[in-house]
């Protein structure tokens, strides 16, 4: 599987942060990385039940999990 630039950024953020408990927390971390640290990704966040949420990021997390890049 060839990884996208966004997926590589996800892996880098996970490498820097270590273990993250839950997808919701990771969604918030990625949102902050984009807004506060000016991370260059193409994730579009919208207001959702528990804060900022990107459906594309959710899809990437699922894909990385299915290919055993993350648990």
C-alpha positions in Angstrom: 0.0 0.0 0.0 1.4 3.4 -1.0 0.8 5.9 1.8 -0.6 9.4 1.1 1.1 12.6 2.4 -1.7 12.9 4.9 -1.3 9.3 6.2 2.5 9.9 6.5 1.7 13.0 8.6 -0.6 10.9 10.8 2.2 8.4 11.4 4.6 11.2 12.2 2.2 12.8 14.7 1.6 9.4 16.4 5.4 8.8 16.5 5.9 12.2 18.3 3.0 11.8 20.6 3.3 8.2 21.5 0.2 6.2 22.5 -3.0 8.1 22.1 -6.2 6.7 23.7 -9.1 7.1 21.3 -9.9 8.4 17.9 -11.6 11.5 19.3 -8.5 12.6 21.1 -6.5 12.1 17.9 -9.0 14.1 15.9 -8.6 17.0 18.3 -4.8 16.7 18.2 -4.7 16.8 14.4 -7.1 19.7 14.3 -4.8 21.6 16.7 -1.7 20.6 14.6 -3.4 22.2 11.6 -4.7 25.3 13.2 -2.0 26.1 15.8 1.1 24.6 14.3 0.1 25.1 10.6 0.5 21.5 9.7 0.1 21.0 6.0 -2.6 18.4 5.4 -5.8 18.4 3.4 -8.1 17.3 6.1 -11.3 19.3 6.3 -12.7 19.6 9.9 -16.2 20.4 10.8 -18.2 20.9 14.0 -19.4 17.5 15.2 -20.7 15.8 18.4 -17.5 16.0 20.4 -15.6 18.8 18.7 -13.8 19.1 15.4 -14.1 16.1 13.2 -12.7 15.1 9.8 -14.3 12.2 7.9 -11.2 11.9 5.7 -9.0 11.6 8.8 -11.3 8.9 10.1 -11.0 7.0 6.8 -7.2 7.3 6.9 -7.1 6.0 10.5 -9.3 3.1 9.5 -7.1 2.3 6.5 -3.9 2.5 8.6 -5.4 0.2 11.2 -6.5 -2.4 8.6 -3.0 -2.5 7.1 -1.4 -2.8 10.6 0.4 0.5 10.5 -1.4 1.4 13.7 -3.4 -0.3 16.4 
